[in-house]
Amino acid sequence: MTATAPAPSHDAIVHDSWSRCRDFGLSHQSQPAFGQAAPGEVSALLESQHFLVQTTHQEVLPYYENILANSNCLIMLADNQGQLLQSWGDRRFVEPAQAAGFVPGALWQERYSGTNAIGTALACGQAVHIQRDEHYLKANRFMTGSASPIFDAARQMIGVLDVSSDSYLPPAHTLGMVKMMSQSVENRLILNLFKDDYFQLSFNTSLDNLDSQWAGLLVFDEAGQIVSANRRADSLLGVGLSRVNIESLFDVPLQQLLNQPENLPFALRAAGRYRFHGLLKRPRKPRIQPRDFRPQAPQVQPQTGFTLANINLGDPRVDKAVRQAERLVEKDIPILIQGETGAGKEVFVKALHNASSRAGQPLIAVNCAAIPAELVESELFGYEKGAFTGASQKGSIGLIRKAHRGTLFLDEVGDMPLAVQARLLRVLQERSVQPLGGGEPYPVDIRLVSATNRPLRQDVDAGLFRADLYYRISGLNLELPPLRERTDKAALFQRVWEHHREPSQWAGLSREVLALFQRHPWPGNLRQLSSVMQIALAMADDQPIRVEHLPDDFFADLETEADAPPAREALPEILDLASQYQACGGNISHLARSLGLSRNTLYKRLREQGVKV
């Protein structure tokens, strides 16, 4: 997790604002230039911000009426350009000379109105409280104000909410209230946007505050992919939540989370450390498709970001692939990655995406082998409403269009049906996609990366894969070695351990386990290593990982082709298996674990020494 710089102090914010005002050519005697928008301009402004104004007015302000009813306050809502959209409350304190600043369309940017709560909150991107004498323009020193930015579901600043008065406003209280109001607006904007189609999880450390604006809010789909979150969720979890899967945040399987009764609080534990209370709400309009094949985020800890540098641990073949990929990061050249299942192709693609200028755009992963053949076209290319029986009445833009301006990752591309290959080729040639059911084609700007564990050249010769598509997707061929052939295994074991361990787990791997890891064939490659490491860490707790902490099926793979020589090499110090067998009470499983052998190998060695079992 990257540390963030501390927020500037209040004095620093005001000092910087006054400096900007001087740079704008303002003096303390200058009059605010609120401007006077024409009626048509005001109507257009309010129409463009209708959703924000309506959400604030109808769904947020009613909760604060009791707070403001007896106060001499005015609540103002401005857009991200500092233009006033609407105001509510007591206008009696507004001086006649400043009345133009309190109507829709008035400009409160610092360059027009000097240091003020709205303009300064916009400039610094955080909540501020401006006392009377802290206004740069003397004309504005009749009032005190607190303002807090409003961010949308994409974390873009879309407006500012302000509370102002000519009376004294306690800074801490007023600032807290306006921050609470802006957080309420943000939460409502997120819920209104996603409530029909997505799950919503509210969570907090206090059971009493689960439905408050200070609860964390996560919006996610059936696959666990987080599509939106409020800023409070970032704060509670201490991580950024962009393109993260919810299973990597909480110690609860996705299916168990989805099966929670709606609106019934339940206990949550985040990353093995923090305890929360949670509240689940289901989509109002569940999707028609029985399964959702939209891309899922990799199951990694959110604080770990894959880069081309940190996946290169010294193996010559991996180093070659990384260096070649680095040269093509910003080139419009498709890449085909080949390697065994679990060899790290998905991780490599994520690192490649993160290294490019498209890192802030979607990385859409499509497992071509996992989607039923009859659904591949609709999932990839999308469809118009009513295009076929069972189609959503809203239609679907498809996964290719979702990757617009980002990266499209076609995993297991060799399993794509031939009919779909032809359509994909046309999309890549024309840079546009036409949804099923007709309609105009949509232009797409995508970076294409494909991966396969199949010998595609042989499939081309056998007529199983189109030659023209093969040459279209294989601008650069990269090959990732299987784990058993990598020369950087020691560093890789350490990296995977660091990736999965809890902060309290510092003990590491024992020498015996490292030796077993080195000679293990790892048929499941990195995926198997990751699974074994997670199980071992859970069994070891805060102790070093020893042989007895490894899962049973790990030892089954230790049978080698030659079998006898490796097994004898593993037992140089064990001269009398009979006594070992008797000492453990004849428990074959326990003895096999302690020696780092499979049960079959141990049976064979015991028989060789004349031990009857």
C-alpha positions as CSV (number, residue, x, y, z in Angstrom):
1,M,0.0,0.0,0.0
2,T,1.4,3.3,-1.0
3,A,1.6,5.9,1.8
4,T,-0.3,9.1,1.1
5,A,1.0,12.5,1.9
6,P,-0.6,14.1,5.0
7,A,-3.4,16.6,4.2
8,P,-2.2,20.3,4.4
9,S,-3.1,22.2,7.5
10,H,-5.8,24.8,7.6
11,D,-3.3,27.6,7.7
12,A,-1.5,26.2,4.7
13,I,-4.7,25.9,2.7
14,V,-5.6,29.6,3.4
15,H,-2.1,30.8,2.7
16,D,-2.0,28.9,-0.6
17,S,-5.4,30.3,-1.6
18,W,-4.3,33.9,-0.9
19,S,-1.2,33.3,-3.0
20,R,-3.4,32.1,-5.9
21,C,-5.6,35.1,-5.5
22,R,-2.6,37.4,-5.9
23,D,-1.5,35.5,-8.9
24,F,-5.0,36.0,-10.4
25,G,-4.5,39.8,-10.0
26,L,-7.0,40.2,-7.3
27,S,-6.7,42.7,-4.4
28,H,-8.5,42.8,-1.1
29,Q,-10.6,45.6,-2.4
30,S,-11.7,43.8,-5.6
31,Q,-15.3,43.0,-6.0
32,P,-16.4,39.4,-6.7
33,A,-17.1,38.8,-10.3
34,F,-20.0,36.4,-9.9
35,G,-21.2,36.9,-13.4
36,Q,-24.7,37.0,-14.7
37,A,-25.8,34.0,-16.6
38,A,-28.6,34.3,-19.2
39,P,-31.8,32.4,-18.4
40,G,-31.2,30.0,-21.2
41,E,-27.7,29.3,-19.8
42,V,-29.0,28.7,-16.3
43,S,-31.7,26.3,-17.6
44,A,-29.0,24.3,-19.6
45,L,-26.8,24.3,-16.5
46,L,-29.5,22.9,-14.2
47,E,-30.6,20.4,-16.8
48,S,-27.0,19.1,-17.2
49,Q,-26.8,18.7,-13.4
50,H,-30.3,17.5,-12.8
51,F,-29.3,14.2,-11.2
52,L,-27.0,15.9,-8.7
53,V,-29.5,18.6,-7.8
54,Q,-32.3,16.1,-7.4
55,T,-30.3,13.7,-5.3
56,T,-29.2,16.5,-3.0
57,H,-32.6,18.1,-2.7
58,Q,-34.9,15.0,-2.4
59,E,-32.8,12.3,-0.9
60,V,-30.2,14.1,1.4
61,L,-31.4,17.5,2.6
62,P,-34.6,16.1,4.4
63,Y,-32.3,14.2,6.8
64,Y,-30.7,17.5,7.9
65,E,-33.8,19.7,8.3
66,N,-33.8,19.3,12.0
67,I,-30.2,20.5,12.2
68,L,-30.7,23.6,10.1
69,A,-34.3,24.5,11.0
70,N,-33.3,26.9,13.8
71,S,-30.0,28.1,12.4
72,N,-29.3,31.2,10.3
73,C,-27.6,29.1,7.5
74,L,-27.7,28.8,3.8
75,I,-26.9,25.5,2.1
76,M,-25.4,25.9,-1.4
77,L,-24.7,23.3,-4.1
78,A,-22.2,24.2,-6.9
79,D,-20.8,22.2,-9.8
80,N,-17.2,21.3,-10.3
81,Q,-16.6,24.7,-12.0
82,G,-17.8,26.6,-9.0
83,Q,-21.1,27.6,-10.6
84,L,-23.9,27.7,-8.1
85,L,-26.7,25.3,-8.9
86,Q,-29.1,25.7,-6.1
87,S,-29.4,27.0,-2.5
88,W,-31.7,26.2,0.4
89,G,-32.2,27.9,3.8
90,D,-32.1,31.4,5.2
91,R,-31.1,34.2,2.8
92,R,-31.7,37.0,5.2
93,F,-28.0,37.4,6.1
94,V,-27.0,38.0,2.4
95,E,-26.0,41.6,1.9
96,P,-27.8,43.3,-1.0
97,A,-24.6,44.1,-2.7
98,Q,-23.7,40.4,-2.8
99,A,-27.1,39.0,-3.8
100,A,-25.9,38.2,-7.3
101,G,-23.6,35.5,-5.8
102,F,-26.5,33.5,-4.4
103,V,-28.5,32.7,-7.5
104,P,-28.0,29.8,-9.9
105,G,-25.1,30.4,-12.3
106,A,-23.0,32.6,-10.0
107,L,-19.3,31.8,-10.1
108,W,-17.5,31.0,-6.9
109,Q,-14.1,29.9,-8.3
110,E,-11.2,31.7,-6.5
111,R,-10.2,33.6,-9.7
112,Y,-13.6,35.3,-9.6
113,S,-14.5,35.4,-5.9
114,G,-11.2,35.1,-4.1
115,T,-10.7,32.8,-1.1
116,N,-14.1,31.3,-0.2
117,A,-15.4,27.9,1.0
118,I,-16.7,26.7,-2.4
119,G,-13.8,27.9,-4.5
120,T,-11.1,26.8,-2.1
121,A,-12.6,23.4,-1.6
122,L,-12.6,23.0,-5.4
123,A,-9.0,24.2,-5.6
124,C,-7.6,21.9,-2.9
125,G,-9.9,18.9,-3.3
126,Q,-10.8,18.7,0.3
127,A,-13.3,20.0,2.9
128,V,-12.4,23.5,4.2
129,H,-13.8,26.0,6.7
130,I,-13.3,29.7,5.8
131,Q,-13.8,32.3,8.6
132,R,-14.9,35.9,7.9
133,D,-11.4,37.4,7.9
134,E,-9.9,34.5,5.9
135,H,-11.8,35.6,2.8
136,Y,-9.4,37.3,0.4
137,L,-12.0,39.8,-0.7
138,K,-13.2,42.2,2.0
139,A,-16.6,42.2,0.3
140,N,-17.1,38.5,1.3
141,R,-16.0,39.0,4.9
142,F,-19.6,39.2,6.2
143,M,-20.0,35.5,6.2
144,T,-18.4,32.2,7.3
145,G,-18.6,29.0,5.3
146,S,-17.7,25.3,5.3
147,A,-17.6,23.3,2.1
148,S,-16.9,19.7,1.1
149,P,-16.3,18.3,-2.4
150,I,-18.7,15.7,-3.9
151,F,-17.2,12.8,-5.9
152,D,-19.1,10.5,-8.2
153,A,-18.9,6.7,-8.5
154,A,-15.8,7.1,-10.7
155,R,-14.1,9.2,-8.0
156,Q,-14.4,12.4,-10.2
157,M,-15.1,15.6,-8.4
158,I,-18.6,16.7,-9.6
159,G,-19.5,19.4,-7.2
160,V,-19.3,21.1,-3.8
161,L,-21.7,21.4,-0.9
162,D,-21.5,24.5,1.3
163,V,-23.0,25.7,4.5
164,S,-22.6,29.5,5.1
165,S,-23.9,32.1,7.5
166,D,-23.2,35.6,8.8
167,S,-23.2,34.1,12.3
168,Y,-20.4,32.4,14.0
169,L,-20.1,28.7,12.8
170,P,-18.1,26.4,15.0
171,P,-15.4,25.1,12.6
172,A,-15.2,21.5,13.8
173,H,-19.0,21.1,14.0
174,T,-19.9,22.8,10.8
175,L,-17.1,21.1,8.8
176,G,-18.1,17.7,10.2
177,M,-21.8,18.4,9.2
178,V,-21.0,19.4,5.6
179,K,-18.6,16.5,5.2
180,M,-21.4,14.2,6.4
181,M,-23.8,15.8,3.9
182,S,-21.5,15.4,1.0
183,Q,-20.8,11.8,1.9
184,S,-24.6,11.2,2.0
185,V,-24.9,12.7,-1.5
186,E,-22.0,10.4,-2.8
187,N,-23.6,7.3,-1.3
188,R,-27.0,8.1,-2.8
189,L,-25.4,8.8,-6.2
190,I,-23.7,5.4,-6.1
191,L,-26.8,3.5,-4.9
192,N,-29.1,5.1,-7.4
193,L,-26.7,4.3,-10.2
194,F,-26.1,0.6,-9.3
195,K,-29.1,-0.5,-7.2
196,D,-31.0,-2.3,-10.0
197,D,-28.2,-4.6,-11.2
198,Y,-25.6,-5.0,-8.5
199,F,-25.2,-6.2,-4.9
200,Q,-24.4,-3.5,-2.2
201,L,-22.5,-4.2,1.0
202,S,-22.5,-1.7,3.8
203,F,-20.0,-2.3,6.5
204,N,-18.7,-0.5,9.6
205,T,-17.0,-1.1,12.9
206,S,-20.1,-0.2,14.8
207,L,-23.4,-2.1,14.4
208,D,-25.4,1.0,15.1
209,N,-23.9,2.9,12.2
210,L,-24.4,0.4,9.4
211,D,-27.0,2.5,7.7
212,S,-25.3,5.8,8.3
213,Q,-23.3,7.9,5.7
214,W,-20.1,6.9,7.5
215,A,-20.5,3.2,6.7
216,G,-18.3,1.8,4.0
217,L,-20.1,1.0,0.8
218,L,-19.1,-1.6,-1.8
219,V,-21.0,-2.3,-5.0
220,F,-20.2,-5.6,-6.7
221,D,-21.5,-8.1,-9.3
222,E,-22.2,-11.8,-9.0
223,A,-18.6,-12.7,-9.7
224,G,-17.4,-10.5,-6.8
225,Q,-15.9,-7.8,-9.0
226,I,-16.2,-4.4,-7.3
227,V,-17.6,-1.8,-9.7
228,S,-17.8,1.1,-7.2
229,A,-17.1,2.0,-3.6
230,N,-17.4,5.1,-1.5
231,R,-14.4,6.9,0.0
232,R,-15.3,5.7,3.4
233,A,-14.7,2.1,2.2
234,D,-11.2,3.1,1.2
235,S,-10.6,4.6,4.6
236,L,-11.9,1.6,6.6
237,L,-10.0,-1.0,4.6
238,G,-6.9,1.1,4.0
239,V,-6.6,0.2,0.4
240,G,-7.6,1.5,-3.1
241,L,-10.5,-0.6,-4.4
242,S,-10.2,-0.1,-8.2
243,R,-10.8,-3.4,-10.1
244,V,-10.5,-5.5,-6.9
245,N,-12.5,-8.7,-6.2
246,I,-14.4,-8.7,-2.9
247,E,-13.1,-12.1,-1.9
248,S,-9.6,-10.6,-1.6
249,L,-10.9,-8.1,1.0
250,F,-12.8,-10.2,3.5
251,D,-12.3,-13.7,5.0
252,V,-15.5,-15.0,3.6
253,P,-16.1,-17.0,0.4
254,L,-18.1,-15.1,-2.2
255,Q,-21.0,-17.7,-2.3
256,Q,-21.3,-17.4,1.5
257,L,-21.5,-13.6,1.2
258,L,-24.1,-13.8,-1.6
259,N,-26.2,-16.1,0.5
260,Q,-26.4,-13.7,3.5
261,P,-30.0,-12.8,4.4
262,E,-30.8,-9.4,3.0
263,N,-30.9,-6.5,5.5
264,L,-29.8,-8.7,8.4
265,P,-26.5,-7.6,9.9
266,F,-23.7,-10.2,10.0
267,A,-20.0,-10.3,11.2
268,L,-17.2,-9.6,8.7
269,R,-13.4,-9.9,9.0
270,A,-11.2,-8.1,6.6
271,A,-7.9,-9.5,5.6
272,G,-7.6,-11.5,8.8
273,R,-7.3,-8.3,10.9
274,Y,-10.2,-5.9,11.2
275,R,-13.6,-6.9,12.3
276,F,-16.7,-5.2,10.9
277,H,-20.5,-5.6,10.8
278,G,-22.0,-6.0,7.3
279,L,-25.3,-5.5,5.7
280,L,-26.1,-6.9,2.2
281,K,-28.7,-5.7,-0.3
282,R,-29.4,-7.6,-3.5
283,P,-30.1,-6.1,-7.0
284,R,-33.6,-4.9,-7.5
285,K,-33.6,-6.4,-11.0
286,P,-31.6,-9.6,-11.1
287,R,-30.0,-10.3,-14.4
288,I,-31.6,-12.7,-16.8
289,Q,-28.5,-14.7,-17.7
290,P,-28.0,-17.7,-15.2
291,R,-24.3,-17.1,-15.2
292,D,-22.2,-14.0,-15.5
293,F,-19.0,-14.2,-17.6
294,R,-17.8,-10.7,-17.1
295,P,-14.1,-10.5,-16.2
296,Q,-13.1,-11.1,-12.6
297,A,-10.3,-9.3,-10.8
298,P,-7.3,-11.6,-10.1
299,Q,-7.5,-13.1,-6.6
300,V,-4.6,-11.0,-5.1
301,Q,-4.2,-8.9,-2.0
302,P,-5.3,-5.4,-3.0
303,Q,-2.2,-3.7,-1.7
304,T,0.0,-5.7,-4.2
305,G,0.3,-4.3,-7.7
306,F,1.8,-6.4,-10.4
307,T,4.5,-4.7,-12.5
308,L,6.9,-6.0,-15.1
309,A,9.7,-5.2,-12.7
310,N,8.4,-7.2,-9.7
311,I,7.5,-10.3,-11.7
312,N,11.0,-10.6,-13.1
313,L,13.0,-12.4,-10.4
314,G,15.9,-13.5,-12.4
315,D,14.9,-16.5,-14.6
316,P,16.4,-15.9,-18.1
317,R,13.3,-16.9,-20.0
318,V,11.0,-14.7,-17.9
319,D,13.6,-11.9,-18.1
320,K,13.6,-12.2,-21.9
321,A,9.8,-12.1,-22.0
322,V,9.7,-9.0,-19.8
323,R,12.3,-7.2,-21.8
324,Q,10.5,-7.9,-25.0
325,A,7.1,-6.8,-23.5
326,E,8.6,-3.6,-22.2
327,R,9.6,-2.6,-25.7
328,L,6.0,-3.0,-26.9
329,V,4.2,-1.5,-23.9
330,E,3.0,1.5,-26.0
331,K,3.0,-0.1,-29.4
332,D,-0.2,-1.2,-31.1
333,I,1.1,-4.8,-31.6
334,P,-0.9,-7.7,-30.3
335,I,0.9,-10.2,-28.0
336,L,0.3,-13.9,-27.7
337,I,1.5,-15.5,-24.4
338,Q,2.1,-19.3,-24.4
339,G,2.7,-21.5,-21.4
340,E,1.3,-24.3,-19.3
341,T,-1.9,-23.8,-17.2
342,G,-1.0,-21.8,-14.1
343,A,2.4,-20.6,-15.4
344,G,1.5,-17.0,-14.6
345,K,0.0,-15.8,-17.9
346,E,-2.7,-13.8,-16.2
347,V,-0.2,-12.1,-13.8
348,F,2.0,-11.2,-16.8
349,V,-1.0,-9.6,-18.6
350,K,-1.9,-7.5,-15.5
351,A,1.7,-6.4,-15.2
352,L,1.8,-5.5,-18.9
353,H,-1.5,-3.5,-18.6
354,N,-0.2,-1.7,-15.5
355,A,3.0,-0.7,-17.3
356,S,1.1,1.0,-20.1
357,S,-0.7,4.3,-20.5
358,R,-3.9,2.3,-20.4
359,A,-3.4,1.4,-16.8
360,G,-6.3,3.6,-15.7
361,Q,-8.7,2.0,-18.2
362,P,-10.4,-1.4,-18.0
363,L,-8.5,-4.7,-18.2
364,I,-11.2,-7.1,-19.4
365,A,-10.3,-10.7,-19.1
366,V,-12.3,-13.3,-21.1
367,N,-11.8,-17.0,-20.5
368,C,-12.7,-18.4,-23.9
369,A,-12.8,-22.0,-22.6
370,A,-15.2,-21.1,-19.7
371,I,-18.0,-19.6,-21.8
372,P,-20.5,-22.0,-23.3
373,A,-20.2,-22.1,-27.1
374,E,-23.8,-20.8,-27.6
375,L,-23.1,-17.7,-25.4
376,V,-19.7,-16.8,-26.7
377,E,-20.9,-14.4,-29.4
378,S,-23.4,-12.5,-27.2
379,E,-20.9,-12.2,-24.4
380,L,-18.1,-10.9,-26.6
381,F,-19.9,-8.8,-29.1
382,G,-23.0,-7.8,-27.1
383,Y,-26.5,-7.7,-28.4
384,E,-29.4,-5.3,-29.0
385,K,-32.5,-5.6,-26.8
386,G,-34.7,-8.5,-27.8
387,A,-32.0,-9.9,-30.2
388,F,-32.9,-13.5,-29.1
389,T,-35.1,-15.4,-26.7
390,G,-34.0,-14.7,-23.1
391,A,-32.0,-11.6,-24.1
392,S,-32.1,-8.7,-21.6
393,Q,-34.5,-6.0,-22.6
394,K,-31.7,-3.5,-21.9
395,G,-29.3,-5.3,-24.3
396,S,-25.6,-5.7,-23.6
397,I,-22.6,-3.9,-24.8
398,G,-20.4,-7.0,-24.7
399,L,-17.0,-7.6,-23.3
400,I,-15.1,-6.2,-26.3
401,R,-16.8,-2.8,-25.9
402,K,-16.2,-2.8,-22.2
403,A,-12.5,-3.0,-23.0
404,H,-12.7,0.3,-25.0
405,R,-9.5,2.3,-24.4
406,G,-8.2,-0.4,-22.2
407,T,-6.8,-4.0,-22.6
408,L,-8.7,-7.0,-23.9
409,F,-7.2,-10.3,-22.6
410,L,-8.4,-13.4,-24.4
411,D,-7.4,-16.3,-22.2
412,E,-7.4,-19.8,-23.6
413,V,-8.0,-18.3,-27.0
414,G,-7.2,-21.6,-28.6
415,D,-10.6,-22.9,-27.4
416,M,-12.6,-20.3,-29.2
417,P,-15.2,-21.8,-31.7
418,L,-14.3,-21.4,-35.4
419,A,-17.4,-19.4,-36.1
420,V,-16.6,-16.9,-33.4
421,Q,-13.0,-16.7,-34.6
422,A,-14.3,-15.3,-37.9
423,R,-16.2,-12.6,-36.2
424,L,-13.3,-11.7,-33.9
425,L,-11.0,-11.4,-36.9
426,R,-13.4,-8.9,-38.5
427,V,-13.5,-6.8,-35.3
428,L,-9.7,-6.7,-35.1
429,Q,-9.5,-5.8,-38.8
430,E,-12.2,-3.1,-38.8
431,R,-11.6,-1.8,-35.2
432,S,-15.4,-1.9,-34.7
433,V,-17.9,-4.3,-33.2
434,Q,-21.5,-4.9,-34.3
435,P,-23.8,-6.3,-31.6
436,L,-26.1,-9.2,-32.4
437,G,-29.5,-8.2,-33.6
438,G,-28.2,-5.4,-35.9
439,G,-27.6,-1.8,-35.2
440,E,-24.7,0.4,-36.1
441,P,-21.1,-0.9,-35.5
442,Y,-19.3,0.7,-32.6
443,P,-15.7,1.8,-33.0
444,V,-13.3,0.2,-30.3
445,D,-9.8,1.1,-29.2
446,I,-8.3,-1.9,-27.5
447,R,-4.9,-3.3,-26.7
448,L,-5.1,-7.1,-27.5
449,V,-3.3,-9.7,-25.5
450,S,-4.1,-13.4,-25.9
451,A,-2.9,-16.5,-24.1
452,T,-3.1,-20.2,-24.6
453,N,-1.7,-23.5,-23.3
454,R,-2.3,-25.2,-26.7
455,P,0.2,-25.6,-29.6
456,L,-1.6,-23.1,-31.8
457,R,0.7,-23.6,-34.8
458,Q,-0.2,-27.3,-34.8
459,D,-3.9,-26.4,-34.4
460,V,-3.7,-24.1,-37.5
461,D,-2.2,-27.0,-39.5
462,A,-4.9,-29.3,-38.2
463,G,-7.6,-26.8,-39.2
464,L,-8.7,-26.2,-35.6
465,F,-7.7,-22.6,-35.5
466,R,-7.8,-20.0,-38.3
467,A,-4.5,-19.1,-39.8
468,D,-5.4,-15.5,-40.5
469,L,-6.6,-15.0,-36.9
470,Y,-3.4,-16.6,-35.6
471,Y,-1.2,-14.2,-37.4
472,R,-3.5,-11.3,-36.3
473,I,-3.1,-12.1,-32.6
474,S,0.5,-13.2,-32.6
475,G,2.4,-10.0,-33.4
476,L,4.8,-11.0,-30.6
477,N,5.0,-14.5,-29.2
478,L,6.1,-14.8,-25.6
479,E,6.7,-18.0,-23.8
480,L,6.5,-18.4,-20.0
481,P,8.4,-21.4,-18.6
482,P,6.7,-23.9,-16.2
483,L,7.6,-23.5,-12.5
484,R,9.7,-26.7,-12.5
485,E,12.0,-25.3,-15.1
486,R,12.5,-21.8,-13.6
487,T,15.9,-20.9,-12.2
488,D,14.5,-18.3,-9.8
489,K,12.4,-20.7,-7.7
490,A,13.9,-19.6,-4.4
491,A,13.1,-15.9,-5.0
492,L,9.7,-17.0,-6.3
493,F,8.9,-19.0,-3.2
494,Q,9.8,-16.0,-1.0
495,R,7.7,-13.7,-3.1
496,V,4.6,-15.9,-2.9
497,W,5.1,-16.3,0.8
498,E,5.2,-12.5,1.2
499,H,2.2,-12.1,-0.9
500,H,-0.1,-14.4,1.1
501,R,1.2,-14.1,4.7
502,E,-0.5,-12.1,7.4
503,P,1.4,-9.1,8.9
504,S,2.0,-11.2,12.1
505,Q,3.5,-14.1,10.2
506,W,7.3,-13.4,10.0
507,A,8.7,-16.9,10.6
508,G,9.0,-17.9,6.9
509,L,9.7,-21.3,5.4
510,S,11.8,-24.0,7.1
511,R,14.9,-25.5,5.3
512,E,13.1,-28.8,4.9
513,V,10.1,-27.2,3.2
514,L,12.4,-25.1,0.9
515,A,14.2,-28.3,-0.1
516,L,10.9,-30.0,-0.9
517,F,9.7,-27.0,-2.8
518,Q,12.9,-27.0,-4.9
519,R,12.5,-30.7,-6.0
520,H,8.7,-30.7,-6.4
521,P,7.5,-31.0,-10.1
522,W,4.7,-28.4,-9.5
523,P,2.4,-29.7,-12.3
524,G,-0.1,-26.9,-11.4
525,N,2.7,-24.3,-11.6
526,L,2.2,-21.0,-9.8
527,R,-1.4,-21.6,-9.2
528,Q,-0.6,-24.8,-7.3
529,L,2.2,-23.0,-5.4
530,S,-0.1,-20.3,-4.4
531,S,-2.7,-22.8,-3.1
532,V,-0.1,-24.8,-1.2
533,M,1.3,-21.7,0.4
534,Q,-2.1,-20.4,1.6
535,I,-2.9,-23.8,3.2
536,A,0.5,-24.0,4.8
537,L,0.3,-20.5,6.2
538,A,-3.1,-21.2,7.7
539,M,-1.9,-24.4,9.3
540,A,1.4,-22.8,10.6
541,D,-0.3,-19.8,12.1
542,D,2.7,-17.7,13.4
543,Q,5.2,-20.6,13.3
544,P,7.7,-21.4,10.6
545,I,6.1,-23.5,7.8
546,R,7.3,-27.0,8.4
547,V,6.7,-30.3,6.5
548,E,3.6,-31.2,8.7
549,H,1.9,-28.0,7.6
550,L,1.8,-29.0,3.9
551,P,-1.4,-30.5,2.4
552,D,-1.5,-34.2,1.6
553,D,-1.8,-33.9,-2.1
554,F,1.5,-32.0,-2.2
555,F,3.3,-35.2,-1.4
556,A,1.5,-37.3,-4.1
557,D,3.3,-35.2,-6.7
558,L,6.7,-35.9,-5.3
559,E,6.8,-39.3,-7.0
560,T,9.5,-38.8,-9.7
561,E,10.1,-40.5,-13.0
562,A,13.1,-42.3,-11.6
563,D,11.5,-42.6,-8.2
564,A,14.2,-44.5,-6.4
565,P,17.3,-42.2,-6.7
566,P,15.5,-38.9,-5.7
567,A,13.9,-40.7,-2.8
568,R,17.2,-42.0,-1.6
569,E,18.7,-38.5,-2.0
570,A,16.0,-37.2,0.2
571,L,16.9,-39.7,3.0
572,P,20.7,-39.4,3.4
573,E,20.5,-39.3,7.2
574,I,17.8,-41.9,7.7
575,L,19.4,-45.2,8.2
576,D,16.7,-47.1,10.1
577,L,13.2,-46.6,8.9
578,A,12.0,-49.5,11.1
579,S,12.8,-47.6,14.3
580,Q,11.2,-44.4,12.9
581,Y,8.1,-46.4,12.0
582,Q,7.9,-47.9,15.5
583,A,8.5,-44.5,17.2
584,C,5.5,-42.9,15.4
585,G,3.3,-45.9,16.4
586,G,3.0,-47.1,12.8
587,N,1.3,-44.0,11.6
588,I,2.3,-43.9,7.9
589,S,0.8,-40.5,7.2
590,H,2.6,-38.9,10.1
591,L,5.9,-40.5,9.2
592,A,5.6,-39.6,5.5
593,R,4.9,-36.0,6.4
594,S,7.8,-35.7,8.8
595,L,10.2,-37.1,6.1
596,G,8.7,-35.1,3.2
597,L,7.8,-38.2,1.3
598,S,4.7,-39.5,-0.4
599,R,3.0,-42.5,1.3
600,N,3.8,-44.7,-1.8
601,T,7.5,-43.9,-1.6
602,L,7.6,-44.5,2.2
603,Y,5.8,-47.9,1.7
604,K,8.4,-48.9,-0.8
605,R,11.4,-47.8,1.4
606,L,9.9,-49.7,4.4
607,R,9.5,-52.9,2.3
608,E,13.1,-52.5,1.1
609,Q,14.2,-52.5,4.7
610,G,12.1,-55.5,5.5
611,V,9.5,-53.7,7.5
612,K,6.0,-55.3,7.3
613,V,3.3,-52.7,7.0
